[in-house]
């Protein structure tokens, strides 16, 4: 693209934004009802056409690695954070299926779903239709011939121009049944491709939805687990005398008596069996001894106020919110040993140049302080981060000292550097983020220093409440009490005063 084309495209987008402002300010009162309805249809068609053009823009960003100009390390991060698209994975899947990608040899290939791409570009179908088409195409058995696959995509695109996404899904089911009426074409490749398990976000009650598509072997194994661990009376959290683990570990009489007291549904027993199995794996050492420098246990951060008042929500190192009552129940079952840093500790927190990797104690300190990746707007929980030498990179003489370290996820840890598209980390000296490291992009003039507050929303709300209602007679808690690896449960406990061990 030459300079003239570039300036023309920029001018066209500027003109579009002005036209949108004009349309938004326009009054439709003089229009007839038929005209108003027609305008709504034309508007929706224009939005769909813009979706298609937006896919092309995203592909251009990916091909040219232009996401680095926004400080992102991948097209996925650019779509999720810079564009703030609700379902970035689905949007990228649409780009890959509807746009002409480059082959390894450099030439452009035809879109995987050309008919769907054409209809979206014309505005006759929307993003929801596209997702249905791609979902159906992903479920077509690998053994189906290319010709029949192409016919299926063409049929789906045609149906999409007249059907709602829900009705299009039903049509897709019928197409799949027609392509493989007796299921003989489905093979191990299809089963392997379609296996999945997803854990949804926590809702307002801190509950999470687990959904899965299990392959036959995993289903058979899970059936065995449920038969033994989800039997009536087994692993009942509401019955302290309920046998734990497998039925074979308890006497028949104890199981029978527990079953008589068991009023749970089968679905609730399945849930409790899974919880007992996960607890057994964590407490039994099946997860090994370390994950990114931390023991593979349930690790939480709580304040003295939460412990004293038995109220509030605590955060685990993997990003889960736990009611304080559940956290204390876990703590009661663990053999905990707390090493409080406000008095003394045998754990070294300052290593200087003597070692490069952070110790477990240093990671506990960082967890209590940051709770997740320190890069602004990054939602990666602490358990999936690395320890970043935030004051100065290790290769440049940085020190492995607790006050010079900050957690960063892998992509953001590698994003730090001197290049214009990279980032610099610097300690914040004032405000609510004082003492933590912030991030700024290497721009000219320098970008502002930004801290990540996503993982500390509760703390900020408490600060706001305190500033509004007045002090509660306590100093804010920012430091840590670290545990000595009890089985299955660890606490990183903020305390008001810290004396670091040399």
Rosetta blueprint (number, residue, H / E / L):
1 X L
2 X L
3 X H
4 X H
5 X H
6 X H
7 X H
8 X H
9 X H
10 X H
11 X H
12 X H
13 X H
14 X H
15 X H
16 X H
17 X H
18 X H
19 X H
20 X H
21 X H
22 X H
23 X H
24 X H
25 X H
26 X L
27 X L
28 X L
29 X L
30 X L
31 X L
32 X L
33 X H
34 X H
35 X H
36 X H
37 X H
38 X H
39 X H
40 X H
41 X H
42 X H
43 X H
44 X H
45 X H
46 X H
47 X H
48 X H
49 X H
50 X H
51 X H
52 X H
53 X H
54 X H
55 X H
56 X H
57 X H
58 X H
59 X H
60 X H
61 X H
62 X H
63 X H
64 X L
65 X L
66 X H
67 X H
68 X H
69 X H
70 X H
71 X L
72 X L
73 X L
74 X L
75 X H
76 X H
77 X H
78 X H
79 X H
80 X H
81 X H
82 X H
83 X L
84 X L
85 X L
86 X L
87 X L
88 X H
89 X H
90 X H
91 X H
92 X H
93 X H
94 X H
95 X H
96 X H
97 X H
98 X H
99 X L
100 X L
101 X L
102 X E
103 X L
104 X L
105 X L
106 X L
107 X L
108 X E
109 X L
110 X L
111 X L
112 X L
113 X L
114 X H
115 X H
116 X H
117 X H
118 X H
119 X H
120 X H
121 X H
122 X H
123 X L
124 X L
125 X L
126 X L
127 X H
128 X H
129 X H
130 X H
131 X H
132 X H
133 X H
134 X H
135 X H
136 X H
137 X H
138 X H
139 X L
140 X L
141 X L
142 X L
143 X L
144 X L
145 X L
146 X H
147 X H
148 X H
149 X H
150 X H
151 X H
152 X H
153 X H
154 X H
155 X H
156 X H
157 X H
158 X H
159 X H
160 X H
161 X L
162 X L
163 X L
164 X L
165 X H
166 X H
167 X H
168 X H
169 X H
170 X H
171 X H
172 X H
173 X H
174 X H
175 X H
176 X H
177 X H
178 X H
179 X H
180 X L
181 X L
182 X L
183 X L
184 X L
185 X L
186 X L
187 X L
188 X H
189 X H
190 X H
191 X H
192 X H
193 X H
194 X H
195 X L
196 X E
197 X E
198 X E
199 X E
200 X L
201 X L
202 X L
203 X L
204 X L
205 X L
206 X L
207 X L
208 X L
209 X L
210 X E
211 X E
212 X E
213 X E
214 X L
215 X L
216 X H
217 X H
218 X H
219 X H
220 X H
221 X H
222 X H
223 X H
224 X H
225 X H
226 X H
227 X H
228 X H
229 X H
230 X L
231 X L
232 X L
233 X L
234 X L
235 X L
236 X L
237 X L
238 X L
239 X L
240 X L
241 X L
242 X L
243 X L
244 X L
245 X L
246 X L
247 X H
248 X H
249 X H
250 X L
251 X L
252 X H
253 X H
254 X H
255 X H
256 X H
257 X H
258 X H
259 X H
260 X H
261 X H
262 X L
263 X L
264 X L
265 X L
266 X H
267 X H
268 X H
269 X H
270 X H
271 X H
272 X H
273 X H
274 X H
275 X H
276 X H
277 X H
278 X H
279 X H
280 X H
281 X H
282 X H
283 X H
284 X L
285 X L
286 X L
287 X L
288 X L
289 X L
290 X L
291 X E
292 X L
293 X L
294 X E
295 X L
296 X L
297 X L
298 X E
299 X E
300 X E
301 X E
302 X E
303 X L
304 X H
305 X H
306 X H
307 X H
308 X H
309 X H
310 X L
311 X L
312 X L
313 X E
314 X E
315 X E
316 X E
317 X L
318 X L
319 X L
320 X L
321 X E
322 X E
323 X E
324 X H
325 X H
326 X H
327 X H
328 X H
329 X H
330 X H
331 X H
332 X H
333 X H
334 X L
335 X L
336 X L
337 X L
338 X E
339 X E
340 X E
341 X L
342 X L
343 X L
344 X L
345 X L
346 X L
347 X L
348 X L
349 X L
350 X E
351 X L
352 X L
353 X L
354 X L
355 X L
356 X L
357 X L
358 X L
359 X L
360 X H
361 X H
362 X H
363 X H
364 X H
365 X H
366 X H
367 X H
368 X H
369 X H
370 X H
371 X L
372 X E
373 X L
374 X L
375 X L
376 X L
377 X L
378 X L
379 X L
380 X L
381 X E
382 X H
383 X H
384 X H
385 X E
386 X E
387 X E
388 X E
389 X E
390 X L
391 X L
392 X L
393 X L
394 X H
395 X H
396 X H
397 X L
398 X L
399 X L
400 X L
401 X E
402 X H
403 X H
404 X H
405 X E
406 X E
407 X E
408 X E
409 X E
410 X H
411 X H
412 X H
413 X H
414 X L
415 X L
416 X E
417 X L
418 X L
419 X L
420 X L
421 X L
422 X L
423 X E
424 X E
425 X E
426 X E
427 X E
428 X L
429 X L
430 X L
431 X L
432 X L
433 X L
434 X L
435 X L
436 X L
437 X E
438 X E
439 X E
440 X E
441 X E
442 X L
443 X L
444 X L
445 X L
446 X L
447 X L
448 X L
449 X L
450 X E
451 X L
452 X L
453 X L
454 X H
455 X H
456 X H
457 X H
458 X H
459 X H
460 X H
461 X H
462 X H
463 X H
464 X H
465 X H
466 X H
467 X H
468 X H
469 X H
470 X L
471 X L
472 X L
473 X L
474 X L
475 X L
476 X L
477 X L
478 X L
479 X L
480 X L
481 X E
482 X E
483 X E
484 X L
485 X L
486 X L
487 X L
488 X L
489 X E
490 X E
491 X E
492 X E
493 X E
494 X L
495 X L
496 X L
497 X L
498 X L
499 X L
500 X L
501 X L
502 X L
